[in-house]
Amino acid sequence: MDKRYPRILFRKRLKDLRKEMEDIGQRTIQAHKNAVDVFLEYDEEMAKKVVADSKEIDGMVFDLERKCISIIAAEQPVARDLRFIEACIKVGSHLKRIAYLAANITDAAANLKDEQIPKKPMEDLKHMADFVQMMLSKGIYAFLDQNMDMSKELRHDDDKVDDLFDQALEHITGSMFDDKDAISYLVNLLFVARFLERIADRAVSIGDRTIFMITCEKP
């Protein structure tokens, strides 16, 4: 047998792992996009799909973690290869949480579907959702491409999301003061803003994990 064969097999397993991470990442990006669509224009079937997809992504991440542990046990990788495999486990965990946060957005949207939402808060949240979508894509592809510059940008992007969150908070609470009867459903806008902010935080964590994987230094 060619002595290089085990090494070739190991490289193939790493390549397959990257492909699996990309599949989970794409599914998570789409789940977030679908959740935002449900929030902007409620669709019960799409809401159910987001919830179902979040559970499926959870299962995909569980399988990914098992494969990572199997590779570590069988191949005993070191240095950058080991950090990549460990990062897959960590990033997979973040993607799983993001998928469930997307499902949480659809739950909040269900409580808003028949209500007249004030224009300004909706504009804030739409802008925030678009920016978070960009961050999520950037985080996932920074990891997959091991792109340090993109990873570093995510912290600056998160500052923008924090500003948008504060602005949305101001407009939502202003709407609550204007119409006390609307508080019971407007509180769901606060939930949506919070879920979006948490997704952005997870994207930053993916960027930080990517930086650690590349440099072996905590950002």
C-alpha positions as CSV (number, residue, x, y, z in Angstrom):
1,M,0.0,0.0,0.0
2,D,1.2,3.5,-0.8
3,K,2.4,5.1,2.5
4,R,0.8,8.3,1.4
5,Y,-2.7,6.7,1.4
6,P,-3.7,7.4,5.0
7,R,-2.7,11.0,4.6
8,I,-4.7,11.3,1.4
9,L,-7.7,9.8,3.2
10,F,-7.3,12.2,6.1
11,R,-7.3,15.2,3.7
12,K,-10.4,13.8,2.1
13,R,-12.1,13.6,5.5
14,L,-11.2,17.2,6.2
15,K,-12.5,18.3,2.8
16,D,-15.8,16.4,3.4
17,L,-16.0,18.1,6.8
18,R,-15.7,21.5,5.2
19,K,-18.4,20.7,2.7
20,E,-20.7,19.6,5.5
21,M,-20.0,22.8,7.4
22,E,-20.9,24.7,4.2
23,D,-24.2,22.8,3.8
24,I,-25.1,23.6,7.4
25,G,-24.1,27.2,7.0
26,Q,-26.2,27.6,3.8
27,R,-29.2,26.0,5.6
28,T,-28.8,28.4,8.5
29,I,-28.5,31.5,6.3
30,Q,-31.7,30.4,4.5
31,A,-33.5,29.7,7.8
32,H,-32.7,33.3,8.9
33,K,-33.8,34.8,5.6
34,N,-37.1,32.8,5.8
35,A,-37.7,33.9,9.4
36,V,-37.3,37.5,8.4
37,D,-39.7,37.0,5.5
38,V,-42.2,35.5,7.9
39,F,-41.8,38.5,10.2
40,L,-42.3,41.0,7.3
41,E,-45.2,39.2,5.8
42,Y,-46.6,36.3,7.9
43,D,-46.9,33.0,6.2
44,E,-47.9,30.0,8.4
45,E,-46.4,27.3,6.1
46,M,-43.1,29.2,5.9
47,A,-43.1,29.6,9.7
48,K,-43.6,25.9,10.1
49,K,-40.7,25.3,7.7
50,V,-38.4,27.5,9.7
51,V,-39.2,25.5,12.9
52,A,-38.7,22.2,11.1
53,D,-35.4,23.4,9.5
54,S,-34.1,24.5,12.9
55,K,-34.6,20.9,14.2
56,E,-33.0,19.5,11.1
57,I,-30.0,21.8,11.5
58,D,-29.7,20.6,15.1
59,G,-29.5,17.0,13.8
60,M,-27.0,17.9,11.2
61,V,-24.8,19.6,13.8
62,F,-25.1,16.6,16.1
63,D,-23.8,14.3,13.2
64,L,-21.1,16.8,12.4
65,E,-19.8,16.7,16.0
66,R,-19.7,12.9,16.0
67,K,-17.7,13.0,12.8
68,C,-15.3,15.5,14.3
69,I,-14.7,13.4,17.4
70,S,-14.3,10.3,15.2
71,I,-11.6,12.1,13.1
72,I,-9.8,13.3,16.2
73,A,-9.8,9.8,17.7
74,A,-8.7,8.0,14.5
75,E,-6.3,10.5,13.0
76,Q,-4.9,12.3,16.0
77,P,-4.5,15.5,14.1
78,V,-2.2,18.3,15.4
79,A,-1.7,22.1,15.0
80,R,-3.9,23.8,12.4
81,D,-5.8,20.6,11.4
82,L,-6.8,20.0,15.0
83,R,-7.9,23.6,15.4
84,F,-10.0,23.4,12.3
85,I,-11.8,20.3,13.5
86,E,-12.3,21.8,17.0
87,A,-13.6,25.0,15.3
88,C,-16.1,23.0,13.3
89,I,-17.6,21.8,16.6
90,K,-17.8,25.3,18.0
91,V,-19.1,26.9,14.9
92,G,-21.6,24.2,14.4
93,S,-22.9,24.9,17.9
94,H,-23.3,28.6,17.0
95,L,-25.2,27.7,13.8
96,K,-27.5,25.5,15.7
97,R,-28.4,28.3,18.1
98,I,-28.9,30.7,15.2
99,A,-31.3,28.3,13.6
100,Y,-33.3,28.2,16.8
101,L,-33.2,32.0,17.1
102,A,-34.7,32.1,13.6
103,A,-37.5,29.9,14.8
104,N,-38.0,32.3,17.8
105,I,-38.5,35.1,15.3
106,T,-41.3,33.3,13.6
107,D,-42.9,32.6,17.0
108,A,-42.9,36.4,17.7
109,A,-44.1,37.1,14.2
110,A,-47.2,34.9,14.8
111,N,-48.2,37.3,17.6
112,L,-47.9,40.3,15.2
113,K,-49.6,38.9,12.1
114,D,-53.0,40.6,12.5
115,E,-51.7,43.9,14.1
116,Q,-51.1,47.3,12.6
117,I,-47.4,47.7,13.2
118,P,-46.0,51.3,13.4
119,K,-43.9,52.2,10.3
120,K,-40.7,53.4,12.0
121,P,-40.0,50.3,14.2
122,M,-40.7,48.1,11.1
123,E,-38.2,50.0,9.1
124,D,-35.6,49.8,11.9
125,L,-36.0,46.0,12.2
126,K,-36.0,45.5,8.4
127,H,-32.7,47.4,8.2
128,M,-31.3,45.5,11.2
129,A,-32.4,42.1,9.7
130,D,-30.6,42.9,6.4
131,F,-27.4,43.9,8.2
132,V,-27.5,40.7,10.4
133,Q,-28.1,38.6,7.3
134,M,-24.9,40.1,5.8
135,M,-23.0,39.4,9.0
136,L,-24.2,35.8,9.1
137,S,-23.0,35.2,5.6
138,K,-19.7,37.0,6.2
139,G,-19.1,34.9,9.4
140,I,-19.8,31.6,7.8
141,Y,-17.7,32.3,4.7
142,A,-14.9,33.9,6.7
143,F,-14.7,30.6,8.5
144,L,-14.9,28.4,5.5
145,D,-12.3,30.4,3.5
146,Q,-10.2,31.0,6.7
147,N,-10.3,34.7,5.9
148,M,-8.8,36.8,8.7
149,D,-9.8,40.2,7.4
150,M,-13.5,39.3,7.0
151,S,-13.4,37.8,10.5
152,K,-12.0,41.0,12.0
153,E,-14.7,43.1,10.3
154,L,-17.4,41.4,12.2
155,R,-16.8,43.2,15.4
156,H,-17.1,46.6,13.6
157,D,-20.3,45.3,12.0
158,D,-21.7,44.3,15.4
159,D,-21.2,47.9,16.6
160,K,-23.6,48.9,13.8
161,V,-26.1,46.3,14.8
162,D,-25.9,47.6,18.4
163,D,-26.7,51.1,17.2
164,L,-29.6,49.8,15.1
165,F,-30.9,47.8,18.1
166,D,-30.8,51.0,20.3
167,Q,-32.7,52.9,17.6
168,A,-35.3,50.2,17.2
169,L,-35.7,50.1,21.0
170,E,-36.3,53.8,21.1
171,H,-38.9,53.7,18.4
172,I,-40.7,50.7,19.8
173,T,-40.9,52.1,23.3
174,G,-42.1,55.4,21.8
175,S,-44.9,53.5,20.0
176,M,-45.8,51.9,23.3
177,F,-46.2,55.3,25.0
178,D,-48.3,56.5,22.1
179,D,-50.7,53.6,22.3
180,K,-50.9,51.8,25.6
181,D,-53.3,49.2,24.2
182,A,-50.7,48.1,21.7
183,I,-48.1,47.2,24.4
184,S,-49.3,43.6,24.5
185,Y,-48.3,42.9,20.9
186,L,-45.6,45.5,20.4
187,V,-43.5,43.7,23.0
188,N,-43.0,41.1,20.3
189,L,-41.1,43.6,18.3
190,L,-38.7,43.9,21.2
191,F,-38.2,40.1,21.1
192,V,-37.5,40.2,17.3
193,A,-34.9,43.0,17.9
194,R,-33.3,41.0,20.7
195,F,-33.2,37.7,18.6
196,L,-31.5,39.6,15.7
197,E,-29.0,41.1,18.0
198,R,-28.2,37.6,19.4
199,I,-27.7,36.2,15.9
200,A,-25.2,39.1,15.2
201,D,-23.4,38.2,18.4
202,R,-23.1,34.6,17.2
203,A,-21.7,35.7,13.9
204,V,-19.0,37.6,15.8
205,S,-18.3,34.5,17.8
206,I,-17.8,32.6,14.6
207,G,-15.4,35.3,13.4
208,D,-13.5,35.1,16.7
209,R,-13.2,31.3,16.5
210,T,-11.9,31.7,12.9
211,I,-9.2,34.1,14.1
212,F,-8.2,31.6,16.9
213,M,-8.1,28.8,14.4
214,I,-5.7,30.7,12.1
215,T,-3.5,32.4,14.7
216,C,-3.9,30.2,17.8
217,E,-4.4,33.5,19.7
218,K,-7.6,34.7,21.4
219,P,-9.0,37.8,19.6
